[in-house]
Amino acid sequence: MIGLDTNAIIDLFKGKNEIKRILNKTEEPLVATQMSYLELQFGLNPEERTHQMEEKYYDEFFKTVMMLELTNHACKKAAEIHWRLKKKGAMIGKFDCIIAGMLLINGVNKIITKNKKDFEKIAGISVIEY
């Protein structure tokens, strides 16, 4: 399985060719996280018509891929990632720590993202950059 980072999902919505090319080459099943869904929702103003259309797209998209839920175990893994990186002086965003934690505890060790510089710092995750 391969995880999709939030930016990959946004670029799919936007119809970006770079992400389409990567996905066309991918034979493994794709997964997304509940944290990406939350991150997307934070970016949508429910009063804006264009954001309402975008929200419908995301709701449909998340029905088509396996969605990993945030569990206590994933929370602990995310915190472990956060503290390990903080100790090294290599901090990344907490959303990225959570997404990585959710992927890793579910046996997913690859992520498709534009955010290589952050995810490559996380042990156990291989980055597929586009």
N, C-alpha and C positions, 0 to 999 in steps of 0.2 A: 504494500500500500504506500501511497505517496500523499503527504499532506499538502493542502493548499493554504498559503498564507493569505491574509486579508487583502493585500495589494494584488495578488493574482486574481482573486474573485472580483475585485473592482475592475481590473483590466479586462476580464471576461465580459463584464457588463458593458464596458466601453467598446468592446469588439476589437481590441488590440491584436494585431497579427502576431506579435511576438509570443504571447501566451497561447494563442491558437496553435502555432507551430509546435511548441513544446508538448501541448496536450495531444496533438495528432501523432506524435512519436511515442507517447506513453501507452504502454499496454497494461500497466498495473492499475488496480482500482484506486480511485481518488477519495480522500476523506477531507472533511473540513471540521472546524471546531465550533462549539457553542461560543467560545470567546471571540472568534472572528465575527460571528453573527452579532454579538453585543457591540463590538468595535464598529461594525457597519451601521448599526442603529444609532450610535452616538453621532455619526456623521450625517444623519438624515433629519431634516427639520420637517416634522409631520404637517406643517402648514404650507409647505411649498409643493406645488403640483408636480414639478419634476422629481422631487424627492419621493413623492407618493408612488410614482411610476417605478422608480428605482427600488423602493421597498418591495413592491410586488415581484419584481424580477428576483430579488434576493430570497424572498419567501419561496418562490418556485424553485430556484436553484438549490436551496438547502433540502428540498424534498428529493432531489435527484442524486445526491451524494450521501455517503454515510456521514453522519454528524456525531462527533465525539463530545460527550458531555463533561462538564466540570464536576469532578468528584473530589472527595477529601484526599484521596491518593494523588490525584493530579495537582491539587493545591500544594501538597507537601513537596512534590517533585519540582514544581515551579519555584517554590521558596528556596529549595536546595540549589537550583540553577542560579537564582538571584544572588544568594549569599556567596556561592563559589565564584561567580564573576565579580562581585563587589570586592571580595578578598584579593583578586588579581588586579583590581583597578580597571576592569573591562566591562563596566556596567552597560546594560541594554535596557530597553523599555520593559516595564512589568507585563504589558500585554504579550510581548514576544516571549518572555519567560513562561507565561501561562500557556500560550499556544504550544511551545516546545515541550513543556511538562505533560500536557495532555497527549501530544503525539507519542512521546517516549513511553509513557506508562501503558499505552495501547499497542506497543510494538512497532510503531511507525518511525522509521529512522531517516526518512527523506522528506524534504519540503521544497515546494516550488515557490520561489519568492524573488522579488527585486532587491530584497534587503539582505544581501549576502554578508555584508560587513558585520551585522549583528548575529545572524544565525550561525555563521561559521565559528563563532566563539563557543558554541554549545557542544559539549562532548556528546557524541552519539548521533548527531544530526548531520546528514549529508545535504548540501545545498545544491539545488538545481536552479541556477540563475537564468533569467531571461532578460 
